[in-house]
């Protein structure tokens, strides 16, 4: 499966947060997130391991109440079931991979960009 670059297909997930599924397989999924300054991802956890890469901007990522400010080129890994949240300090973009596959994120796939 290939996901082709496109400016289309971003879907509002939360206020100030857009998501697009770029590509997925049987065991993992990769999503792009666009964040607006001031947006907040509320504290949550899930049974998926999550690895991310900040493409641009600045975010503050909390894991179990400990935080780190992240800048372009920084990356992170959140083990399954760890409580985490994020505060968006500047307009930002990030890529994240989840394993196992987050089936709830498949709904954010922009079908016109997918070639099987």
Secondary structure as GFF3:
##gff-version 3
##sequence-region A 1 116
A	DSSP	beta_strand	2	3	.	.	.	ID=ss1
A	DSSP	beta_strand	11	14	.	.	.	ID=ss2
A	DSSP	beta_strand	17	24	.	.	.	ID=ss3
A	DSSP	beta_strand	28	35	.	.	.	ID=ss4
A	DSSP	beta_strand	40	44	.	.	.	ID=ss5
A	DSSP	beta_strand	49	56	.	.	.	ID=ss6
A	DSSP	beta_strand	58	63	.	.	.	ID=ss7
A	DSSP	beta_strand	66	71	.	.	.	ID=ss8
A	DSSP	beta_strand	75	78	.	.	.	ID=ss9
A	DSSP	beta_strand	84	88	.	.	.	ID=ss10
A	DSSP	beta_strand	92	99	.	.	.	ID=ss11
A	DSSP	three_ten_helix	103	108	.	.	.	ID=ss12
A	DSSP	three_ten_helix	111	113	.	.	.	ID=ss13
A	DSSP	beta_strand	114	115	.	.	.	ID=ss14
###
